[in-house]
Amino acid sequence: MGQSHAPHNPLEFNDGQESAWLEVIQKMDEVYSDLLEREVDLENKNAELEEAHDFIDSIMEAMSDILIVCDRVGRIVKVNRPLLDLTGFDEEDLFGKPISILLGAEFEETFRQLIPPTQRNGLNDYEVHLLDKKGQAVDPVSLNCSLHKTARGIVDGLVIVGRSIGELRQAYDQLNQTHSELKTTQSQLLQSEKMASIGRLVAGVAHELNNPISFLYGNVHSMERYAKKMRRYIETLRDELPPQKRQQLDEDLRIERLLEDLPSLLDGTREGAERISDIVNNLRRLSFRESKSKDKVDVADVIKTAILFATKGRDCNPRVDLDLDETAYIEGSANRLHQVILNLVENALDATRETGNRHLQIHCHQQDKEIEILIRDFGPGLNPDDIHKIFDPFYTTKPVGEGTGLGLWISYEIVQDHGGQISVYNHHDGGAEFKVTLPAYGLRVE
């Protein structure tokens, strides 16, 4: 019989093989453990990355400013919600599209100037109109463009942040308007305070002048009576003198000439006293304020009456264009308003004498809660240096002897007493225009 052999077991290793396999298994365990650690670390990093991404998205969504990110060739890669809300686009509509879809073709040249690698600066306060989904311009925005660079410092695109300036500009315009109105109000308050102070001073002076003027009137009247008696006395004495002596005295004393001049001298003195008395009476009238009348005054009727008074007896027939609201009423005194309108119309007619264009335009309308009266002449207009002084007492642009300088001041005070304002300016088509504003009936503030 042949020699028999024991069967071979493939799982049996000799000592060298077993050691090698154990080493392989150990290495595999180490690799597997390392892979598990790397997987956990990768999951943690992914979670951190996702959290950072969500954080950035939340910041972008919370921004009130618009945000546009584009690559170096001008393709849009990221926008935020405010931009989408402003333009009406969806994010998918913009991704990968040229930036001109939002900023227009004119921005392309600016983009080409910003993107070269040698460019180091961005762009600040660049004003442009964004385009909406329909290609229509929306509110203007102010853009700030920053260069987006890689870790190596290579320009990779632009980060554009913009803010709508439509509301900002509106707020700025409103601020300017408020500032202008505040300056006007301040000027009016200063003018009112100045006029009130001057009024108190002038009223006091007028009161003090009243007694001396009374003495002057009385003395002139007495002197006229004395002059008549003295003339009779002198003529009686002259008749008793010898002719030669009488002639000598007449030549030496010029008695005849004195007697002839005396009546005209007294007339001139009386006229001057009357003029002073008129001025003082006007001033005293302001020192005794009328109780605030609350009559319902028909403004159009007052204007028509004042025009009749102003044009009566003039050597010309002026043309007066009227545009009157027959339903315009104020609360106050018809007589005092008549005084204001009469003074303004007379001044306007006087101003037209220099140009010969005897033409006036008078408007009266209700604007919201105010009655507005405009009286325009076609004269030479006012010297700009005179406008801010025109309502001062005793200030007049008329020749000496033709005006007291009190009419406009009194008008100013009357309008103020009625809770209104009066102003003057040169009309852009020539001539001067006075503007009176008064509270409409039932709206007067005490």
C-alpha positions as CSV (number, residue, x, y, z in Angstrom):
1,M,0.0,0.0,0.0
2,G,1.2,3.4,-0.7
3,Q,2.1,6.0,2.0
4,S,-0.9,8.0,3.2
5,H,-0.8,11.9,3.9
6,A,-2.9,14.0,6.4
7,P,-5.3,16.4,4.7
8,H,-4.0,20.1,4.4
9,N,-6.0,22.8,6.4
10,P,-5.8,26.3,4.7
11,L,-6.6,28.2,8.0
12,E,-3.5,26.8,9.6
13,F,-0.7,29.3,9.6
14,N,2.8,28.9,10.6
15,D,4.1,31.4,13.1
16,G,5.4,33.8,10.5
17,Q,2.1,34.0,8.6
18,E,0.0,34.4,11.7
19,S,2.1,37.3,12.8
20,A,1.8,39.0,9.5
21,W,-2.0,38.7,9.5
22,L,-2.3,40.1,13.0
23,E,-0.3,43.1,11.9
24,V,-2.6,43.7,8.9
25,I,-5.7,43.4,11.1
26,Q,-4.2,45.9,13.5
27,K,-3.4,48.3,10.7
28,M,-6.9,48.0,9.4
29,D,-8.3,48.7,12.9
30,E,-6.2,51.8,13.0
31,V,-7.2,53.0,9.6
32,Y,-10.9,52.3,10.4
33,S,-10.6,54.2,13.7
34,D,-8.9,57.1,11.8
35,L,-11.6,57.1,9.2
36,L,-14.3,57.3,11.9
37,E,-12.5,60.2,13.5
38,R,-12.2,61.9,10.2
39,E,-15.9,61.3,9.4
40,V,-16.9,62.8,12.8
41,D,-14.6,65.7,12.2
42,L,-16.0,66.2,8.7
43,E,-19.5,66.1,10.0
44,N,-18.7,68.6,12.6
45,K,-17.0,70.9,10.1
46,N,-20.0,70.5,7.7
47,A,-22.3,71.4,10.6
48,E,-20.1,74.4,11.4
49,L,-20.0,75.4,7.7
50,E,-23.8,75.0,7.4
51,E,-24.2,77.1,10.6
52,A,-21.9,79.8,9.2
53,H,-23.8,79.7,5.9
54,D,-27.1,80.1,7.7
55,F,-25.6,82.9,9.8
56,I,-24.4,84.7,6.7
57,D,-27.8,84.2,5.0
58,S,-29.6,85.5,8.0
59,I,-27.4,88.6,8.1
60,M,-28.0,89.2,4.3
61,E,-31.7,88.8,4.8
62,A,-31.7,91.2,7.8
63,M,-29.8,93.9,5.9
64,S,-31.9,96.9,4.9
65,D,-29.4,97.8,2.2
66,I,-29.3,95.9,-1.0
67,L,-26.4,93.5,-1.8
68,I,-25.1,92.3,-5.1
69,V,-22.1,90.0,-5.5
70,C,-20.7,89.4,-9.0
71,D,-17.7,87.6,-10.4
72,R,-14.9,89.1,-12.4
73,V,-16.7,89.1,-15.7
74,G,-19.8,90.7,-14.2
75,R,-22.1,87.7,-13.7
76,I,-24.3,87.9,-10.6
77,V,-23.5,85.2,-8.0
78,K,-25.5,86.4,-5.0
79,V,-28.2,88.9,-4.1
80,N,-30.2,89.5,-0.9
81,R,-33.8,89.9,-0.1
82,P,-34.1,93.7,-0.1
83,L,-32.8,93.8,-3.6
84,L,-35.4,91.2,-4.7
85,D,-38.2,93.1,-3.0
86,L,-37.1,96.4,-4.6
87,T,-36.8,95.0,-8.1
88,G,-39.4,92.2,-8.2
89,F,-36.9,89.6,-9.3
90,D,-36.6,86.0,-8.0
91,E,-33.1,84.9,-7.0
92,E,-33.2,82.3,-9.8
93,D,-33.9,85.0,-12.3
94,L,-30.6,86.7,-11.5
95,F,-28.1,84.0,-10.9
96,G,-25.4,83.9,-13.6
97,K,-27.0,86.9,-15.4
98,P,-24.9,90.0,-16.3
99,I,-25.0,92.8,-13.8
100,S,-26.4,95.2,-16.4
101,I,-29.8,93.5,-15.9
102,L,-29.9,95.4,-12.6
103,L,-27.7,98.5,-13.1
104,G,-28.1,99.2,-16.8
105,A,-25.7,99.2,-19.7
106,E,-24.0,102.5,-18.5
107,F,-22.6,100.6,-15.5
108,E,-20.6,98.2,-17.7
109,E,-17.9,100.8,-18.5
110,T,-17.6,101.6,-14.7
111,F,-17.3,97.8,-14.1
112,R,-14.5,97.5,-16.6
113,Q,-12.6,100.3,-14.9
114,L,-13.0,98.7,-11.5
115,I,-12.1,95.1,-12.3
116,P,-8.5,95.2,-13.6
117,P,-5.9,93.5,-11.3
118,T,-4.1,96.8,-10.9
119,Q,-7.2,98.5,-9.5
120,R,-7.0,98.8,-5.7
121,N,-9.8,101.1,-5.0
122,G,-13.6,100.6,-5.1
123,L,-16.3,103.1,-5.7
124,N,-18.2,105.2,-3.2
125,D,-21.6,106.9,-3.4
126,Y,-22.2,106.0,-7.1
127,E,-25.8,107.1,-7.8
128,V,-27.7,104.9,-10.2
129,H,-31.3,103.8,-10.9
130,L,-31.9,100.1,-10.4
131,L,-34.0,98.3,-13.1
132,D,-36.9,96.2,-12.0
133,K,-38.1,92.9,-13.6
134,K,-39.9,94.9,-16.3
135,G,-36.8,96.9,-17.1
136,Q,-38.2,100.1,-15.6
137,A,-36.1,102.4,-13.4
138,V,-37.0,102.3,-9.7
139,D,-35.9,104.6,-6.9
140,P,-32.3,105.8,-7.2
141,V,-29.7,104.1,-5.0
142,S,-26.3,105.1,-3.8
143,L,-23.8,102.3,-4.4
144,N,-20.6,101.4,-2.7
145,C,-18.5,98.9,-4.6
146,S,-15.7,96.9,-3.0
147,L,-13.3,94.6,-4.8
148,H,-13.7,90.9,-3.9
149,K,-10.3,89.2,-3.8
150,T,-9.1,85.6,-3.4
151,A,-6.8,84.4,-0.6
152,R,-3.9,85.2,-3.0
153,G,-5.1,88.8,-3.4
154,I,-6.4,88.3,-7.0
155,V,-9.5,90.4,-7.9
156,D,-12.3,87.9,-8.3
157,G,-15.3,90.2,-8.6
158,L,-17.2,93.0,-6.9
159,V,-19.3,93.3,-3.7
160,I,-21.9,96.0,-4.2
161,V,-23.8,97.5,-1.3
162,G,-26.5,100.1,-2.0
163,R,-29.0,102.2,-0.2
164,S,-32.2,103.7,-1.6
165,I,-31.9,107.4,-1.6
166,G,-35.5,108.2,-2.7
167,E,-36.7,108.4,0.9
168,L,-33.4,110.0,2.0
169,R,-33.7,112.7,-0.6
170,Q,-37.4,113.2,0.3
171,A,-36.4,113.5,3.9
172,Y,-33.6,115.9,3.0
173,D,-35.9,118.1,0.9
174,Q,-38.5,118.1,3.7
175,L,-35.7,119.1,6.1
176,N,-34.7,122.0,3.8
177,Q,-38.3,123.1,3.5
178,T,-38.7,123.0,7.3
179,H,-35.4,124.9,7.8
180,S,-36.6,127.5,5.3
181,E,-40.0,127.8,7.0
182,L,-38.2,128.1,10.4
183,K,-36.0,130.9,9.1
184,T,-39.0,132.7,7.7
185,T,-40.9,132.3,11.0
186,Q,-37.9,133.5,12.9
187,S,-37.6,136.5,10.7
188,Q,-41.3,137.3,11.1
189,L,-41.0,136.9,14.9
190,L,-38.0,139.3,15.0
191,Q,-39.8,141.7,12.7
192,S,-42.9,141.5,15.0
193,E,-40.9,142.1,18.1
194,K,-39.0,145.0,16.5
195,M,-42.3,146.5,15.3
196,A,-43.9,146.1,18.7
197,S,-40.9,147.7,20.5
198,I,-40.9,150.6,18.0
199,G,-44.7,150.9,18.4
200,R,-44.5,151.3,22.1
201,L,-41.7,153.9,21.8
202,V,-43.4,155.9,19.0
203,A,-46.8,155.8,20.9
204,G,-45.0,157.3,23.9
205,V,-43.3,160.0,21.9
206,A,-46.6,160.8,20.2
207,H,-48.3,161.2,23.6
208,E,-45.5,163.6,24.7
209,L,-45.8,165.6,21.5
210,N,-49.5,166.1,21.8
211,N,-49.3,168.9,24.4
212,P,-46.7,171.0,22.6
213,I,-48.7,170.7,19.3
214,S,-51.8,172.0,21.2
215,F,-49.8,175.0,22.4
216,L,-48.5,175.6,18.8
217,Y,-52.1,175.5,17.4
218,G,-53.3,177.9,20.1
219,N,-50.4,180.3,19.6
220,V,-50.9,180.3,15.8
221,H,-54.6,181.1,16.2
222,S,-53.8,183.9,18.6
223,M,-51.0,185.3,16.5
224,E,-53.4,185.6,13.5
225,R,-55.7,187.7,15.6
226,Y,-52.9,189.7,17.0
227,A,-51.5,190.3,13.5
228,K,-54.7,191.9,12.3
229,K,-54.8,194.2,15.3
230,M,-51.1,195.1,14.9
231,R,-51.6,195.9,11.2
232,R,-54.5,198.3,12.1
233,Y,-52.4,199.9,14.8
234,I,-49.3,200.4,12.6
235,E,-51.4,201.8,9.7
236,T,-53.0,204.3,12.1
237,L,-49.7,205.4,13.4
238,R,-48.3,205.7,9.9
239,D,-51.1,208.0,8.8
240,E,-50.3,210.4,11.6
241,L,-46.6,210.7,10.7
242,P,-45.3,213.3,8.3
243,P,-45.0,211.9,4.7
244,Q,-41.2,212.3,4.8
245,K,-40.8,210.6,8.1
246,R,-43.2,207.8,7.1
247,Q,-41.2,207.2,3.9
248,Q,-38.0,207.1,5.9
249,L,-39.3,204.5,8.4
250,D,-40.8,202.3,5.6
251,E,-37.4,202.2,3.8
252,D,-35.5,201.5,7.0
253,L,-37.8,198.9,8.6
254,R,-39.5,197.5,5.4
255,I,-42.8,197.6,7.3
256,E,-44.9,197.1,4.2
257,R,-43.1,193.9,3.2
258,L,-43.3,192.5,6.7
259,L,-47.0,193.1,6.8
260,E,-47.4,191.3,3.5
261,D,-45.3,188.3,4.5
262,L,-46.9,187.8,7.9
263,P,-50.1,186.1,6.8
264,S,-48.2,183.6,4.6
265,L,-45.8,182.9,7.5
266,L,-48.7,182.2,9.8
267,D,-50.4,180.0,7.2
268,G,-47.2,178.0,6.8
269,T,-46.9,177.6,10.5
270,R,-50.5,176.4,10.8
271,E,-50.0,173.9,7.9
272,G,-46.9,172.5,9.5
273,A,-48.7,172.1,12.8
274,E,-51.6,170.3,11.1
275,R,-49.2,168.0,9.4
276,I,-47.5,167.2,12.7
277,S,-50.9,166.7,14.3
278,D,-51.9,164.2,11.6
279,I,-48.8,162.2,12.2
280,V,-49.3,162.2,16.0
281,N,-53.0,161.2,15.6
282,N,-51.9,158.2,13.5
283,L,-49.4,157.2,16.1
284,R,-51.8,157.7,19.0
285,R,-54.3,155.6,17.2
286,L,-51.9,152.7,17.4
287,S,-51.3,153.2,21.1
288,F,-55.1,152.7,21.8
289,R,-55.8,149.2,20.3
290,E,-59.3,148.6,19.3
291,S,-61.0,145.8,21.1
292,K,-60.6,142.8,18.8
293,S,-63.7,143.0,16.6
294,K,-65.3,139.7,15.6
295,D,-67.5,140.9,12.8
296,K,-67.9,138.7,9.7
297,V,-66.1,140.9,7.1
298,D,-66.7,140.5,3.4
299,V,-63.2,140.9,2.0
300,A,-64.3,141.3,-1.6
301,D,-66.7,144.1,-0.7
302,V,-64.0,145.9,1.3
303,I,-61.6,145.7,-1.6
304,K,-64.1,147.1,-4.0
305,T,-64.9,150.0,-1.7
306,A,-61.2,150.8,-1.1
307,I,-60.7,150.9,-4.9
308,L,-63.5,153.5,-5.3
309,F,-62.0,155.6,-2.6
310,A,-58.4,155.4,-4.0
311,T,-59.3,156.2,-7.6
312,K,-61.8,159.0,-6.8
313,G,-60.5,162.4,-7.7
314,R,-57.3,161.2,-9.4
315,D,-56.3,162.9,-12.7
316,C,-56.1,159.4,-14.4
317,N,-58.4,156.5,-14.9
318,P,-56.4,153.5,-13.8
319,R,-57.1,150.0,-15.1
320,V,-57.8,147.6,-12.2
321,D,-58.1,143.9,-12.9
322,L,-60.0,142.2,-10.2
323,D,-60.1,138.4,-9.5
324,L,-62.1,138.2,-6.2
325,D,-63.5,135.2,-4.4
326,E,-67.0,136.5,-3.4
327,T,-67.2,133.9,-0.6
328,A,-64.0,135.1,1.2
329,Y,-64.7,136.2,4.7
330,I,-62.5,137.1,7.7
331,E,-63.3,137.8,11.4
332,G,-62.3,141.3,12.4
333,S,-62.9,145.0,11.6
334,A,-64.1,146.1,8.2
335,N,-63.0,149.7,8.8
336,R,-59.4,148.7,9.7
337,L,-59.1,146.2,6.8
338,H,-60.4,149.0,4.5
339,Q,-57.6,151.2,5.9
340,V,-55.0,148.6,4.9
341,I,-56.4,147.9,1.4
342,L,-56.9,151.7,0.7
343,N,-53.3,152.4,1.7
344,L,-51.9,149.5,-0.5
345,V,-54.0,150.6,-3.5
346,E,-53.0,154.2,-3.2
347,N,-49.3,153.3,-2.9
348,A,-49.7,151.0,-6.0
349,L,-51.3,153.8,-8.0
350,D,-48.5,156.2,-6.9
351,A,-45.9,153.7,-8.1
352,T,-47.3,153.5,-11.6
353,R,-46.8,157.3,-12.1
354,E,-43.1,156.6,-12.9
355,T,-43.8,154.2,-15.7
356,G,-47.1,155.6,-16.9
357,N,-48.6,152.2,-16.9
358,R,-51.6,152.9,-14.7
359,H,-52.5,149.2,-14.3
360,L,-53.2,147.2,-11.1
361,Q,-54.0,143.5,-10.5
362,I,-55.8,142.5,-7.4
363,H,-56.6,138.9,-6.4
364,C,-58.4,137.6,-3.4
365,H,-58.8,133.8,-2.8
366,Q,-59.1,131.4,0.0
367,Q,-56.0,129.1,0.3
368,D,-56.8,126.3,2.8
369,K,-57.5,128.1,6.1
370,E,-56.3,131.5,4.9
371,I,-57.6,134.4,2.8
372,E,-54.8,135.6,0.5
373,I,-54.9,139.1,-1.0
374,L,-52.4,140.1,-3.7
375,I,-52.1,143.7,-4.9
376,R,-49.7,144.1,-7.8
377,D,-48.7,147.3,-9.6
378,F,-46.8,147.8,-12.9
379,G,-44.4,150.4,-11.6
380,P,-40.6,150.2,-11.5
381,G,-40.6,147.8,-8.5
382,L,-38.7,148.3,-5.2
383,N,-35.0,148.6,-4.6
384,P,-34.0,145.3,-3.0
385,D,-32.3,147.2,-0.2
386,D,-35.6,148.9,0.7
387,I,-37.8,145.7,1.0
388,H,-36.7,144.7,4.5
389,K,-37.3,148.3,5.7
390,I,-40.5,149.0,3.9
391,F,-42.7,148.5,7.0
392,D,-40.5,150.5,9.4
393,P,-42.2,153.6,10.8
394,F,-41.3,156.9,9.1
395,Y,-39.5,155.0,6.3
396,T,-40.7,156.1,2.8
397,T,-39.5,155.9,-0.7
398,K,-41.7,158.9,-1.8
399,P,-40.3,162.4,-2.3
400,V,-40.0,164.7,0.7
401,G,-43.4,166.1,1.6
402,E,-45.5,163.4,-0.2
403,G,-45.4,160.7,2.5
404,T,-45.1,160.3,6.3
405,G,-43.7,156.8,6.2
406,L,-46.5,155.6,8.5
407,G,-49.0,154.1,6.1
408,L,-47.4,150.7,5.6
409,W,-46.4,150.5,9.3
410,I,-50.0,151.1,10.4
411,S,-51.1,148.5,7.8
412,Y,-48.6,146.0,9.2
413,E,-49.9,146.6,12.7
414,I,-53.5,146.2,11.7
415,V,-52.8,142.9,9.8
416,Q,-50.9,141.6,12.8
417,D,-53.8,142.5,15.1
418,H,-56.0,140.3,12.8
419,G,-53.6,137.4,13.2
420,G,-52.3,137.7,9.6
421,Q,-49.1,138.5,7.7
422,I,-48.1,141.1,5.2
423,S,-45.1,141.0,2.9
424,V,-43.9,142.6,-0.3
425,Y,-41.6,141.4,-3.2
426,N,-40.8,142.4,-6.7
427,H,-42.9,140.5,-9.3
428,H,-40.9,138.5,-11.8
429,D,-42.7,140.2,-14.6
430,G,-42.1,143.7,-13.2
431,G,-43.6,145.9,-10.6
432,A,-44.1,145.3,-6.9
433,E,-46.6,142.9,-5.3
434,F,-48.0,143.1,-1.7
435,K,-49.3,139.9,-0.2
436,V,-51.7,139.9,2.8
437,T,-52.8,136.7,4.4
438,L,-55.5,136.6,7.0
439,P,-57.2,133.7,8.9
440,A,-60.5,132.7,7.2
441,Y,-63.7,133.4,9.1
442,G,-64.0,131.2,12.2
443,L,-60.3,130.3,12.2
444,R,-58.8,133.4,13.9
445,V,-56.6,132.6,16.8
446,E,-56.9,134.9,19.8
